[in-house]
Every structure is written in C-alpha cells, then in structure tokens.
Amino acid sequence: MPLSQSFAAYLRRFDYAERQAMKIGVAEALDLYATGKAQLVDIRFAEEYAAWHLGLGLHIPLDALPDRLHELDRSKLIITLCPHYDRAEIARLFLTLEGFQSRYLNEGMLGLVDALRGDKARDLMRRLSGQS
C-alpha cells in the first residue's frame, strides 16, 4: 500500500488512545531499554550527533531512516529521540506506518539528559551491565 494510503488509514483510526500510545516517558523508556525490550534511536542530524550524544542507543538521522530500517529490531519497541520531540514524532509515525511498534520520547533528549544526572546515570549503566 502506498504511504499516502497508509497515512490516510492511520488518520482515520486516530483517536485519544493512539494519541496517548504514541508517547513514552523517560522512566518507562529507560526501564524498557535496560531490560532489552526497547531500542533507542537518536534521529538527529549528523552534525548535532557529532556535537553531543548520549552513548545510548543507535544513531540514524531522520533523512536516512527509510534506508536503514534493516538496523532496527522488529521484536522491540522502537523509541525515537531528538532534543524535544518534533522530529522524533515524525520518525515514530514513519516507523508505525512501516509496521514497527514505536513511540517517541515525550520529554525529548533534553529531558532524558536531565533524568540521567548523577546517581541515576550510574544506576542505569549498572542495570545495562547486569550489575545490581
């Protein structure tokens, strides 16, 4: 089905439940990522990524996403990230139309960075490495 038809079908079934389901908060996203149930995807431009990045997840610029779908794990929830959430929502919509289970980080990467200060960063890294 052409993307425009897929998008039209998506819009026809869009409701309050979908509006809520397309977003994910930092705490839930980190829990799913730490337990291997989600894949984080930073969709910012290459220059933004070069200037700063988190060291978590995969970097696939938004303009490269259509050609790099093979790098995503269809068995996991794909969580798209950008500084706020505008481009992450575009990426999430594309992924949803391509058949992925996907959500965007509601607080954006800036909210994620804020949530990973000090002990919280240490605790996440311990969880990822299997330490208590």
N, C-alpha and C positions, 0 to 999 in steps of 0.2 A: 504494500500500500504506500503510495507517495506520502512524504512527510506532511504535506499540507492537509491531506485527508486524515492522517493520524492526529494531527493537531486539532482539526475540526472535531473529530470524535472525542478527543480528550476534553475539549472545551464543553462539549455537550453534556458530559458526565461530571464536570467540575462542580463540587459542592463544598459545604463547610467542612466536611470530614477530610476531603482532599486538601483543602487549604491548610488544615492542621497537620496532616500527614506528610506534607512536603517539607516541613521544617524539623530540625532537631536541635536540642540544646547542647551546650558544651559538656555537661556532666554525663548525659546519656551517650553522646558521641564518643567520649573518651572511654567510657565503660565498654561499649561495643568494640572499639578499636583494640583496647587492652585484652579483650577476651577472644580476639580473632574473628569477630562476627562482622566487622566493617572494614572498609578500605577508605582511607582519607585521600582525596585528590585535590591538590592545590592547582587551580586553573588560571593563575595569574600569568601575565606576560613574562617572557624570559628575563627581561631587564629588572622587573620587580623581584623575581625569584633570586636573581644574582645579587641584588642589593641586600636582601634578607630572606631567610626562610627558617622553618621550624625544625627541620631534621626528622619530621614525622611524615609518613605517607609518601605519595607519589606526586611528581610534578608533571602535569600535562597541560600546557597552555590551552585556553579555550579554543583558539583558532586551529589547534592541532587535534582536538578531541575526536572529530569524526574519523581521522585516520589512525587513531591509536586505541580504539575500543578493545582491540585484542589484548591490551595490557591490563585490562580490568577483570576482576574475578566476579563472574556472574553469580557465584554462590554466596557472595557477601553483599551487604548493604553498602552502596557507594555514597560517601558523604563528600559533597563538593564544598570547597573553601575558597574564599577570596577575602580581602580586608573587611568588607562589610557583608554584603550578601547578594548584591545585584547580579554580578557575573556568575556567581555560584548558582543562583536560581536559573539562569539561562542554561547552564551546563546540566543542572538537575532535570530540567524539562526535556532537554535533548536526550539525556540518558533514559528517562522514563519512556519517552516515545520509541526508544531503541530497545525497550524490553528489560532494562535494568531496574532493580529495586534501588531507588535513590532518594536522597534527601539533601537539603542544603543546611549548612551550619547557620542557625538563626542569628547568633551573636557575631558571626564573621570571625576571621582570623585574629582580629584585634581583641575580641572577647576571649578567644582561646588563649592568646598570649597572656592576657590579664589573669585568666584562671590557672595558668601554669607557673605562677611565680613561687619561688622558694620551695617549701616542703612539698607542694603539690607536684612540681616537676619531678622532684626526687621520687615521690611515691609512684607516679606514672611510669617512670623509667624502671623502677623496681618491678612493677607489675609486668611490664613488657619483657623483662629479662627472666621472669619466673621467680624472682626473689619475694620474700614476704615483706 
